[in-house]
């Protein structure tokens, strides 16, 4: 029996993981607490841990897990910026879910954009109070506007397809352009200056952290709409707030926030929010914040559970490879084991 400590459990996690883990020789120990240096001892006696985006899996946590005999860190997400993959190398295998439902994230991104530019959120609140005035609800057509997409992996390309369906002009930036995609790639500064809408679909790395800062915002069109359904750390939130206050940014739609770890996924309605910056952003009439829910569809939850269970089983096979392993050996974290057809170490 493979024992797995399942951290940061939410009500929507259990049904799919219990379904796909049943009869597979996996015993999930569901824990509501997040994994960090203070809670790592809860993994004692387990063979693996299953973590999400706001769990802290730094070098100290990894050393503790290794000392407890944990052999696998299974991310139930695509992003892995919260895991020190370098420190895990040679000690604990790390796997992730590279694609659970790229449609869910791309569709949520467009939903945020439409809600913002057509003032749907404001109209909804008004009509519930029987206020049917149209004052202040004027939006703009997406048709003919230019959208700049940063990151053209699976999610980015699906979002591009949706935008094209609305008749938008698409330009993109990616360090590794998709071959034969028909996408117009431009330098990042050109994307900033030409785009009416900018949407982020890239991973958070040391190179992309705060790629949207005061300098980048200064290069953008007045009234630009910024969308982020990827990782909060891609945007310098203080610079974003200043850009909104200066009327440079026309609207911001955020499903992620850099300091979300102790805020998102929880009911804070009965408490005073201690994060002044997030409070000020939410108070802005042209800002929409959702709580990291872009992935949250039935299809995505099933795919996440199914892939995670498969990842766990593959890593505990004697001579098999770890499906979807994140490896630090050659620097190409997501690619090297695919060519070697073996585990990272």
C-alpha distance (Angstrom), angle and dihedral (degrees) to the residues before:
residue distance angle dihedral
X1 . . .
X2 3.82 . .
X3 3.80 108.7 .
X4 3.81 114.9 -150.8
X5 3.82 126.2 -171.3
X6 3.82 103.6 -145.0
X7 3.82 108.8 -157.3
X8 3.82 129.8 -161.8
X9 3.80 92.3 18.9
X10 3.80 118.0 -170.1
X11 3.79 127.7 -169.0
X12 3.79 91.4 -106.6
X13 3.83 92.4 55.5
X14 3.78 101.3 61.6
X15 3.85 104.4 62.5
X16 3.81 96.0 55.6
X17 3.81 95.6 40.7
X18 3.80 92.7 46.5
X19 3.81 88.8 49.2
X20 3.80 97.4 49.8
X21 3.81 94.6 36.7
X22 3.79 94.4 50.5
X23 3.79 112.2 110.6
X24 3.81 92.5 2.4
X25 3.78 97.1 102.7
X26 3.81 93.4 -105.6
X27 3.79 124.2 127.3
X28 3.81 113.4 -164.1
X29 3.79 117.8 -155.1
X30 3.83 100.9 -157.8
X31 3.81 113.2 -148.9
X32 3.80 125.3 -178.8
X33 3.79 93.8 -155.7
X34 3.79 122.6 89.9
X35 3.79 120.3 -113.9
X36 3.79 113.7 -106.0
X37 3.79 139.9 127.4
X38 3.81 91.2 -71.5
X39 3.81 96.5 50.5
X40 3.79 103.1 33.7
X41 3.81 91.1 101.6
X42 3.83 87.8 72.3
X43 3.80 86.7 74.8
X44 3.81 92.7 65.4
X45 3.77 111.4 126.5
X46 3.80 93.6 20.0
X47 3.79 128.8 115.6
X48 3.80 95.4 -150.3
X49 3.78 143.4 10.4
X50 3.79 125.9 -138.8
X51 3.81 113.5 -151.2
X52 3.78 140.6 179.5
X53 3.80 136.2 -149.2
X54 3.81 98.6 -75.4
X55 3.79 97.7 46.2
X56 3.80 113.4 108.0
X57 3.80 111.5 -129.5
X58 3.79 102.2 170.9
X59 3.80 129.6 152.7
X60 3.80 93.0 -82.8
X61 3.80 93.3 51.3
X62 3.80 91.2 45.9
X63 3.82 91.7 52.1
X64 3.81 89.8 51.0
X65 3.80 92.5 48.2
X66 3.79 90.2 48.9
X67 3.80 90.5 51.1
X68 3.82 89.4 52.5
X69 3.80 90.3 54.0
X70 3.82 96.5 -107.7
X71 3.80 108.1 158.8
X72 3.80 103.0 -177.0
X73 3.80 140.3 42.1
X74 3.81 108.0 -161.5
X75 3.78 114.1 -166.4
X76 3.79 114.3 -157.2
X77 3.80 89.6 -156.1
X78 3.78 138.6 64.5
X79 3.81 96.0 -122.8
X80 3.79 119.1 75.5
X81 3.81 104.4 178.1
X82 3.83 89.1 119.9
X83 3.82 92.0 61.4
X84 3.81 122.6 76.7
X85 3.79 94.9 -136.5
X86 3.79 91.1 177.3
X87 3.80 92.5 58.2
X88 3.80 90.9 46.4
X89 3.80 93.3 55.6
X90 3.80 111.3 112.3
X91 3.81 92.2 10.2
X92 3.79 114.3 54.8
X93 3.79 129.2 12.3
X94 3.81 116.0 -124.7
X95 3.81 124.1 -153.2
X96 3.79 133.2 176.3
X97 3.79 141.9 -175.5
X98 3.81 104.2 -104.8
X99 3.80 96.6 -173.5
X100 3.78 123.4 13.3
X101 3.79 101.1 152.6
X102 3.78 114.9 -24.6
X103 3.79 87.3 179.3
X104 3.80 91.6 64.6
X105 3.82 93.3 57.5
X106 3.80 95.3 40.5
X107 3.81 92.5 48.2
X108 3.82 91.8 48.0
X109 3.80 89.2 51.7
X110 3.79 90.9 55.1
X111 3.81 90.4 44.7
X112 3.81 89.5 56.3
X113 3.79 91.6 47.8
X114 3.80 93.8 49.9
X115 3.80 91.8 44.8
X116 3.78 90.4 52.7
X117 3.79 102.4 43.2
X118 3.83 94.5 42.1
X119 3.83 93.5 41.9
X120 3.81 91.3 -127.6
X121 3.81 93.3 153.9
X122 3.79 91.2 55.1
X123 3.81 93.5 45.6
X124 3.81 90.5 50.0
X125 3.79 92.7 54.1
X126 3.82 92.3 45.1
X127 3.77 98.2 50.5
X128 3.81 91.5 49.1
X129 3.81 84.5 64.4
X130 3.84 90.9 44.4
X131 3.79 91.1 -109.0
X132 3.79 105.6 143.6
X133 3.79 98.2 172.4
X134 3.80 116.8 133.1
X135 3.79 94.9 -154.7
X136 3.78 111.3 128.9
X137 3.80 94.4 9.8
X138 3.80 98.7 100.5
X139 3.79 110.8 129.6
X140 3.79 134.1 172.5
X141 3.81 137.6 -110.6
X142 3.79 117.4 -99.1
X143 3.81 89.3 -155.2
X144 3.79 109.4 103.4
X145 3.81 94.9 10.9
X146 3.80 121.2 123.9
X147 3.79 118.5 -118.0
X148 3.79 119.9 -165.0
X149 3.81 112.9 -152.8
X150 3.80 117.5 -162.0
X151 3.79 108.6 -159.4
X152 3.80 121.4 24.7
X153 3.78 103.8 -157.7
X154 3.79 120.1 125.0
X155 3.81 95.4 -61.5
X156 3.80 93.9 43.2
X157 3.79 92.8 50.0
X158 3.80 92.9 48.5
X159 3.80 89.9 49.9
X160 3.80 88.8 50.2
X161 3.81 89.3 53.9
X162 3.81 90.6 51.9
X163 3.81 91.3 49.0
X164 3.78 91.4 50.4
X165 3.78 87.9 53.0
X166 3.80 87.7 60.2
X167 3.79 90.6 51.5
X168 3.80 95.3 -108.0
X169 3.79 124.1 152.9
X170 3.81 109.4 -119.1
X171 3.79 129.1 -150.2
X172 3.79 124.1 167.9
X173 3.77 146.4 -170.0
X174 3.79 126.3 -151.0
X175 3.78 131.3 151.4
X176 3.79 86.9 -136.6
X177 3.83 107.6 38.3
X178 3.79 117.5 -150.9
X179 3.79 108.9 -107.8
X180 3.81 119.8 -121.2
X181 3.81 90.7 -0.5
X182 3.79 98.3 128.2
X183 3.81 88.9 -129.2
X184 3.81 118.4 143.4
X185 3.80 105.7 -127.7
X186 3.79 119.1 -160.8
X187 3.83 135.8 173.4
X188 3.79 114.1 -83.5
X189 3.80 94.9 -111.4
X190 3.80 90.1 52.7
X191 3.79 90.3 50.5
X192 3.80 89.7 52.7
X193 3.80 93.4 50.4
X194 3.83 98.2 44.1
X195 3.80 103.2 40.2
X196 3.79 126.5 99.6
X197 3.82 88.2 -174.5
X198 3.81 126.8 27.8
X199 3.81 120.6 -163.7
X200 3.80 124.7 -171.7
X201 3.81 118.9 -143.8
X202 3.81 103.2 153.2
X203 3.81 132.4 107.8
X204 3.79 122.7 -98.9
X205 3.81 110.9 -108.2
X206 3.79 135.5 149.8
X207 3.80 87.1 -90.7
X208 3.80 97.2 49.5
X209 3.82 98.9 40.3
X210 3.83 108.6 120.4
X211 3.80 91.6 -2.5
X212 3.81 84.1 151.8
X213 3.81 100.1 61.2
X214 3.80 135.2 137.5
X215 3.81 91.5 -76.2
X216 3.80 92.8 51.9
X217 3.81 92.3 45.1
X218 3.79 89.5 51.7
X219 3.82 89.3 61.0
X220 3.81 94.3 51.7
X221 3.79 130.1 96.7
X222 3.79 117.5 -94.3
X223 3.81 106.8 -98.7
X224 3.80 96.5 23.9
X225 3.82 117.5 164.1
X226 3.82 115.0 -135.8
X227 3.81 121.7 -157.9
X228 3.80 124.8 -169.9
X229 3.80 121.8 179.8
X230 3.80 94.6 145.4
X231 3.83 117.2 67.9
X232 3.78 128.7 -25.0
X233 3.80 94.5 -134.6
X234 3.81 91.0 67.8
X235 3.81 87.6 78.5
X236 3.79 128.5 56.4
X237 3.80 95.9 -134.3
X238 3.81 94.1 -159.0
X239 3.80 90.7 53.6
X240 3.81 89.2 46.9
X241 3.80 91.4 53.4
X242 3.80 91.6 48.9
X243 3.80 90.3 49.5
X244 3.80 89.9 52.8
X245 3.80 93.0 47.4
X246 3.81 90.7 49.7
X247 3.84 89.7 51.5
X248 3.80 90.1 -120.3
X249 3.81 92.2 117.9
X250 3.78 112.9 55.2
X251 3.80 96.0 -164.4
X252 3.78 142.0 -13.3
X253 3.80 126.6 -152.5
X254 3.79 113.3 -167.9
X255 3.79 128.8 -177.9
X256 3.80 90.4 168.3
X257 3.80 135.6 43.6
X258 3.79 130.0 -166.4
X259 3.81 95.1 -124.4
X260 3.81 96.2 37.2
X261 3.81 97.5 117.8
X262 3.81 96.8 96.6
X263 3.81 95.6 32.0
X264 3.80 114.0 40.8
X265 3.82 123.1 76.4
X266 3.81 91.1 29.2
X267 3.82 134.3 93.1
X268 3.81 105.1 -111.9
X269 3.79 96.0 162.5
X270 3.79 93.9 112.5
X271 3.79 94.4 49.1
X272 3.78 138.8 71.1
X273 3.78 107.6 -108.1
X274 3.79 108.1 -120.7
X275 3.80 94.6 -159.6
X276 3.81 103.9 88.9
X277 3.80 93.7 -175.0
X278 3.80 93.9 55.3
X279 3.81 90.2 44.1
X280 3.80 90.5 54.9
X281 3.80 92.7 46.9
X282 3.80 92.4 50.7
X283 3.80 90.3 48.5
X284 3.80 91.7 58.9
X285 3.83 112.5 101.2
X286 3.80 92.0 -139.0
X287 3.81 96.9 50.6
X288 3.81 124.8 89.5
X289 3.81 118.8 -169.5
X290 3.79 124.9 -172.2
X291 3.79 120.8 -177.7
X292 3.82 103.5 -110.8
X293 3.78 91.7 -71.9
X294 3.81 100.7 134.4
X295 3.81 90.7 105.4
X296 3.79 94.5 47.7
X297 3.78 107.8 111.7
X298 3.80 129.5 119.1
X299 3.78 90.3 -114.1
X300 3.80 92.6 52.0
X301 3.81 94.2 47.3
X302 3.80 91.3 51.6
X303 3.80 92.3 47.1
X304 3.80 92.1 47.7
X305 3.81 92.5 51.8
X306 3.79 94.7 43.2
X307 3.81 93.7 48.5
X308 3.80 94.1 43.6
X309 3.80 92.4 51.3
X310 3.82 89.4 48.2
X311 3.82 90.2 49.2
X312 3.80 91.7 51.8
X313 3.79 94.2 48.0
X314 3.81 93.1 47.8
X315 3.80 92.9 51.9
X316 3.79 93.0 53.7
X317 3.79 94.1 51.2
X318 3.79 109.4 109.0
X319 3.80 99.0 -127.9
X320 3.78 102.0 14.3
X321 3.78 131.7 104.5
X322 3.78 123.9 -111.3
X323 3.79 106.7 -105.4
X324 3.81 111.3 -127.4
X325 3.79 93.4 3.9
X326 3.81 119.5 177.9
X327 3.79 105.8 -140.0
X328 3.79 130.6 -171.0
X329 3.80 97.1 -170.7
X330 3.79 99.6 98.8
X331 3.80 101.2 16.0
X332 3.80 94.2 -110.0
X333 3.77 92.9 104.6
X334 3.79 99.7 -173.0
X335 3.79 100.6 31.9
X336 3.80 115.6 41.6
X337 3.82 100.9 80.0
X338 3.79 90.6 51.4
X339 3.80 91.0 67.4
X340 3.84 95.7 39.6
X341 3.81 94.5 47.5
X342 3.77 90.6 -145.8
X343 3.78 140.6 89.8
X344 3.78 118.7 -75.1
X345 3.81 91.8 -109.9
